Amino acid sequence: MPELLAPAGNFISLRAVLENGADAVYFGLDEYNMRANAKNFSLDDLSKISNIAGEYGAKTYLCTNIILKESQIIELKNNLEKISSSEIDGLILSDIGLIEDTVSNGLEAHVSVQENVTNSYTLKTLHKLGAKRAILSRELSIEEISEITKKSPIETEVFIHGAMCMAISGRCFLSYGLYGRSANCGDCLQPCRKNWTLTFEESQNDLVSNTSDVADESFVISGAYDDSYRTNFFSPKDMCMIEHIPELIKTGVSSFKIEGRARSPDYGAMVTGIYREAIDSYLENPSEYKINPKWMEELKSVFNRGFDTGFYFDIPCQTSETNQSKYVKKDIGQVVNFYNKVSVAEIRVWDDLKIGDRIMIQGETTGSITHTIDSMQVEGVDVDEVSKNSNVGVLMPSKVRKNDFVYKLIERPHSD
């Protein structure tokens, strides 16, 4: 059975993915991971993460996957004993120089996708160094993944859902070149996601040295916005493999990874829950397995840039749009109390709310819960709607907590 590995950018996301069936979680420390702009965690948070994951029987992997300079790798090496004492399971490493030290401190060593592992010979070398697992390059087809995995002496892992980078396994200098913010050090500003214009120019000048028979035909890229022709040609669509679970499982890969540590808790909850359902459905009865149409519709309801299957079956679609999710979240209130006996949340709202509205409640212990309101009361009296600056009781399907955040999901006008 493959492991379902989900992202956690903060404690709310951590709880959200665990509640929705993640077998394992991955997360980052400040200064040492490829999502420097996510909230991330501190060294002192690791024991708490381990304890929370332990409640669900889930494994924990810490990302240390930036390009480490001399001072950083020394600092990380010196912290390995403390990391190990927190009882997390392993480290995701982009620097093979730390594999031996990681293992000697009782931690699993997983080699990051940043290493761009594309063949079984690399996997055999990593095995000799002590690595337990390697995340395979995103640029492999499903046939290549299957062939490599069959020959591998260690576990393999692949991404199955989430953002795709324009560069080879994330090795990109565009953000650094434009803004001085390095993607390879976890600080990408994602200029590839912006709208760009492309101009084709022809010139009589021969700019190719010592090659007089080659015409000067060059592409000039401009960052200026142009309503007459705009494109996101640097920005691939998000990967989505929900319709290919049987093919993925047959590759023999040990872990299926969801991208998204910088995305919201509801994204983690929804995506993890859908893939959990699909994987379990196939494993329970492979011969009767069918794709549930609602899976794709639910995945479209949270943040996405449109969907593609990456390099699994072909070259990824090279153009994407901005967020294509069905809903936007509006901050409308906070939980004041929860009455366990009747499963009612008392919510202080600063926006109008009515029966039929779809709400989302998020908190560090609650995770992320989505619910369509079917019962509301004010001072014990049933009501169909309430105005802003009111306290209202809402019947909930599961427990929420005081101070949890409440959002109203509003359907985008352009949604199909």
C-alpha positions in Angstrom: 0.0 0.0 0.0 1.5 3.3 -1.0 1.9 6.0 1.6 -0.1 9.2 1.1 2.2 12.1 2.0 0.6 15.5 2.6 1.9 19.0 3.1 1.7 21.1 6.4 2.7 24.7 6.3 1.3 25.4 9.8 -0.5 23.7 12.6 -4.0 24.2 11.1 -2.8 22.5 7.8 -1.2 19.8 9.8 -4.4 18.9 11.6 -6.4 19.3 8.4 -4.4 16.7 6.4 -4.2 14.3 9.2 -8.0 14.4 9.8 -8.4 13.6 6.1 -6.3 10.5 6.0 -2.7 11.4 5.4 -0.3 8.5 6.2 2.6 11.0 6.6 3.2 14.7 6.6 6.1 16.9 5.5 6.9 20.4 6.8 9.7 22.9 6.9 11.9 24.8 9.3 12.6 28.5 8.8 15.7 29.1 6.6 16.1 25.4 5.6 13.3 24.6 3.1 12.0 25.5 -0.3 9.0 27.4 1.1 10.6 30.3 2.9 7.4 32.3 2.4 5.2 29.8 4.1 4.6 30.2 7.9 6.8 27.1 8.6 7.9 25.8 12.0 10.7 26.3 14.5 12.9 23.6 16.1 10.9 23.9 19.2 7.7 23.0 17.3 9.0 19.6 16.2 8.0 17.6 19.3 4.5 19.0 19.1 4.3 18.0 15.5 5.5 14.6 16.3 2.9 14.2 19.1 0.0 15.4 16.9 1.0 13.1 14.1 1.3 10.2 16.6 -2.4 10.6 17.4 -3.1 9.5 13.9 -0.3 6.9 13.5 1.3 9.1 10.8 4.9 9.6 10.0 6.7 12.9 10.0 9.4 14.2 7.5 11.2 17.5 7.9 12.2 19.3 4.7 15.8 20.7 4.7 15.9 20.9 0.9 17.5 24.3 0.0 21.0 24.6 -1.4 23.0 24.7 1.8 26.1 26.9 2.0 28.9 26.1 4.3 27.6 27.9 7.4 24.1 26.6 6.9 25.1 22.9 6.5 27.3 23.2 9.6 24.4 24.7 11.6 21.9 22.1 10.4 24.4 19.3 11.2 24.8 20.7 14.7 20.9 20.6 15.1 20.5 17.0 14.0 20.7 15.7 17.6 17.9 18.1 18.7 15.8 17.2 15.6 16.2 13.5 16.4 15.2 14.0 20.0 11.9 15.4 18.8 11.0 11.9 17.5 10.2 12.9 14.0 10.9 10.1 11.5 13.1 11.6 8.8 14.7 14.4 6.9 14.1 15.3 3.2 17.6 16.3 2.1 18.8 18.1 -1.0 22.4 17.8 0.0 23.7 14.2 0.0 26.6 15.3 2.3 24.2 15.1 5.2 22.9 11.5 4.6 25.5 9.8 6.8 25.0 12.2 9.7 21.2 12.0 9.4 21.2 8.2 9.6 23.7 8.2 12.5 21.3 10.3 14.4 18.5 7.7 14.0 16.6 9.6 11.3 15.5 8.3 7.9 17.3 10.1 5.0 15.0 10.9 2.1 16.7 12.6 -1.0 14.8 15.6 -2.3 13.4 16.1 -5.8 16.0 18.9 -6.0 18.6 16.2 -6.6 16.8 15.4 -9.9 17.1 11.6 -9.6 16.3 10.1 -13.0 17.8 6.6 -13.0 18.4 3.5 -11.0 22.2 4.0 -10.9 21.8 7.1 -8.8 19.4 5.2 -6.5 22.0 2.5 -6.0 24.6 5.1 -5.1 22.2 6.8 -2.7 21.6 3.4 -1.1 25.3 2.9 -0.4 25.3 6.3 1.3 22.5 5.2 3.6 19.4 6.9 2.1 16.1 5.1 2.7 14.1 6.9 0.0 14.5 9.3 -3.0 11.9 11.6 -4.5 12.1 11.0 -8.3 12.5 13.9 -10.7 9.2 15.4 -11.9 10.4 15.1 -15.5 9.9 11.4 -15.7 7.1 9.5 -17.5 5.1 6.9 -15.7 6.8 4.1 -17.7 10.3 5.5 -16.7 9.1 5.7 -13.0 8.0 2.1 -13.1 11.2 0.8 -14.7 13.4 2.8 -12.2 11.4 1.7 -9.2 11.6 -2.0 -10.1 15.4 -1.7 -10.1 15.7 0.5 -7.1 17.2 -0.8 -3.8 15.5 2.0 -1.9 12.0 3.4 -1.7 10.8 5.9 -4.3 8.4 8.7 -4.0 6.6 10.9 -6.7 4.5 14.0 -6.7 0.9 13.3 -7.7 -0.9 16.7 -7.2 -0.1 20.4 -7.0 2.0 23.1 -8.6 4.5 22.4 -11.3 7.6 24.5 -11.8 8.9 25.8 -15.1 12.4 24.6 -14.3 14.0 21.2 -14.0 12.9 20.0 -10.6 12.8 23.5 -9.3 16.3 24.6 -10.4 15.4 28.1 -11.5 17.2 31.5 -11.5 14.3 33.7 -12.9 13.3 35.0 -9.5 16.9 35.6 -8.5 17.7 37.4 -11.8 14.7 39.7 -11.6 14.4 40.3 -7.8 17.5 38.9 -6.2 15.3 36.3 -4.4 16.6 32.8 -4.9 14.2 29.9 -5.7 17.0 27.5 -4.8 17.2 29.0 -1.3 13.4 28.7 -0.8 12.6 32.4 -1.6 11.0 32.2 -5.0 8.6 35.1 -5.9 7.2 33.1 -8.8 7.6 35.6 -11.6 6.8 32.7 -14.0 3.1 33.0 -12.8 2.8 36.6 -14.0 1.4 37.6 -17.4 4.1 38.0 -20.0 4.2 39.2 -23.6 6.3 37.5 -26.3 7.6 39.4 -29.3 9.3 37.8 -32.3 11.9 40.0 -34.0 13.8 39.5 -37.3 16.9 41.5 -38.1 19.3 41.7 -41.0 22.2 41.8 -38.6 24.1 38.5 -38.2 24.6 38.1 -34.5 25.8 34.5 -34.6 29.6 34.6 -34.5 31.4 33.0 -37.5 28.1 31.6 -38.9 27.0 33.9 -41.8 24.3 31.6 -43.1 22.3 31.6 -39.9 19.6 34.3 -39.7 19.1 36.4 -36.6 15.7 35.2 -35.3 15.4 35.9 -31.6 12.7 35.9 -29.0 12.4 39.0 -26.8 10.5 38.6 -23.5 8.9 41.6 -21.9 7.3 41.7 -18.4 5.0 44.5 -19.4 1.2 43.8 -19.3 -0.4 43.8 -22.7 -4.2 43.4 -23.0 -3.8 42.6 -26.7 -1.8 39.4 -26.1 -1.2 38.0 -22.6 0.0 34.5 -21.8 1.3 32.5 -18.9 3.6 30.4 -21.1 6.2 30.2 -18.3 3.6 28.7 -15.9 2.5 25.1 -16.2 -0.9 24.0 -15.0 -1.1 22.2 -11.7 -0.5 18.5 -11.7 -3.5 16.3 -11.0 -3.3 12.5 -11.2 -6.7 11.7 -9.5 -7.9 9.9 -12.7 -4.8 7.7 -12.8 -4.6 6.0 -9.4 -4.4 2.4 -10.7 -1.4 3.3 -13.0 0.4 5.0 -10.2 0.0 2.1 -7.8 1.2 -0.4 -10.4 4.5 1.5 -10.6 5.4 0.2 -7.2 6.3 3.6 -5.9 6.3 3.7 -2.1 4.9 7.2 -1.5 2.5 9.5 -3.3 3.2 13.2 -2.5 0.9 16.1 -2.6 2.5 19.5 -3.2 1.2 22.6 -1.3 2.9 23.7 1.9 2.3 27.3 1.0 -1.4 26.7 0.3 -4.3 27.0 2.7 -5.6 24.4 5.1 -8.8 23.8 3.1 -6.6 22.9 0.1 -4.7 20.3 2.1 -7.9 18.9 3.7 -9.7 18.6 0.3 -6.9 17.2 -1.8 -5.8 14.7 0.9 -9.3 13.5 1.5 -10.0 13.0 -2.2 -6.8 11.0 -2.9 -7.4 9.0 0.3 -10.8 8.0 -0.9 -9.5 7.1 -4.4 -6.5 5.1 -3.2 -8.6 3.2 -0.7 -11.3 2.5 -3.2 -8.9 1.0 -5.6 -7.1 -1.1 -3.0 -10.4 -2.5 -1.6 -11.5 -3.9 -5.0 -9.2 -3.2 -8.0 -11.3 -5.1 -10.5 -14.4 -3.0 -9.6 -12.6 0.4 -9.3 -14.2 3.3 -11.0 -13.3 7.0 -11.1 -15.8 9.0 -9.1 -16.7 12.2 -11.2 -17.1 14.2 -8.0 -13.4 13.8 -7.2 -12.4 16.2 -10.0 -15.2 18.6 -9.2 -14.1 18.7 -5.5 -10.5 19.3 -6.4 -11.5 22.2 -8.7 -13.3 23.8 -5.7 -10.0 24.7 -4.0 -7.0 26.7 -5.3 -5.7 25.5 -8.6 -4.3 26.9 -11.9 -6.1 24.4 -14.1 -5.1 20.7 -14.2 -2.7 18.6 -16.2 -0.8 15.3 -15.7 2.7 16.8 -15.8 5.3 14.6 -17.5 3.5 11.4 -16.7 2.0 10.9 -20.1 3.3 13.8 -22.2 4.9 17.2 -22.0 2.8 19.4 -19.5 0.5 22.0 -20.8 2.6 25.2 -20.9 0.0 27.8 -20.2 -2.0 28.3 -17.0 -4.2 30.9 -15.6 -4.5 32.3 -12.1 -6.6 30.6 -9.4 -9.4 28.6 -11.0 -11.1 27.4 -7.8 -14.9 27.5 -7.7 -15.0 29.5 -4.5 -13.4 32.4 -2.8 -13.1 32.6 1.0 -14.5 35.6 2.9 -13.6 36.1 6.6 -17.0 36.4 8.3 -16.6 35.4 11.9 -15.1 33.4 14.8 -16.3 30.6 17.0 -17.2 31.8 20.5 -18.2 28.4 22.0 -19.1 24.9 21.1 -21.8 22.9 22.8 -20.9 19.3 22.7 -24.2 17.8 23.7 -26.1 19.3 20.8 -23.2 19.8 18.4 -23.8 23.5 18.0 -21.2 26.2 17.4 -21.9 29.7 18.7 -20.4 32.0 16.1 -19.8 35.7 16.3 -20.4 37.0 12.7 -19.4 40.3 11.2 -21.2 39.6 7.9 -24.6 38.4 6.9 -25.2 34.6 7.1 -28.2 32.5 6.0 -29.4 28.9 5.6 -27.8 27.3 2.6 -24.5 29.3 2.9 -21.4 27.2 2.7 -18.9 27.9 5.5 -15.5 26.8 6.4 -14.1 26.6 10.0 -10.4 26.3 10.6 -8.3 26.0 13.7 -5.1 24.4 15.0 -7.0 21.5 16.6 -10.0 21.5 14.3 -8.1 21.5 11.1 -10.4 22.6 8.2 -14.1 21.7 8.1 -16.5 22.7 5.3 -20.2 22.7 6.0 -23.4 23.9 4.3 -25.6 25.5 6.9 -29.0 23.8 7.4 -29.9 24.9 10.9 -29.4 28.2 12.8 -30.7 29.6 16.0 -30.6 33.0 17.8 -31.4 32.7 21.5 -33.1 29.4 21.0 -35.3 30.5 18.1 -34.8 29.0 14.6 -33.9 31.6 12.0 -33.2 31.5 8.3 -30.7 34.3 8.3 -28.8 36.7 10.6 -27.2 40.1 10.0 -23.7 41.1 10.8 -22.5 41.8 14.3 -24.7 38.9 15.7 -24.1 35.7 17.7 -25.7 32.7 16.0 -25.9 29.0 16.9 -25.0 26.7 13.9 -25.6 23.0 14.0 -22.3 21.3 13.0 -21.5 17.8 11.8 -18.3 17.6 13.9 -16.6 19.4 16.7 -15.1 22.9 16.4 -13.3 25.0 19.0 -13.4 28.4 20.6 -11.5 31.0 18.5 -11.6 29.0 15.3 -11.8 31.1 12.2 -15.0 31.1 10.2 -15.1 31.8 6.4 -18.0 32.0 4.0 -17.4 30.4 0.6 -18.6 32.6 -2.2 -18.9 31.2 -5.7 -16.9 33.0 -8.3 -19.0 34.8 -10.9 -16.9 33.2 -13.7 -17.2 29.6 -12.5 -18.7 27.2 -14.9 
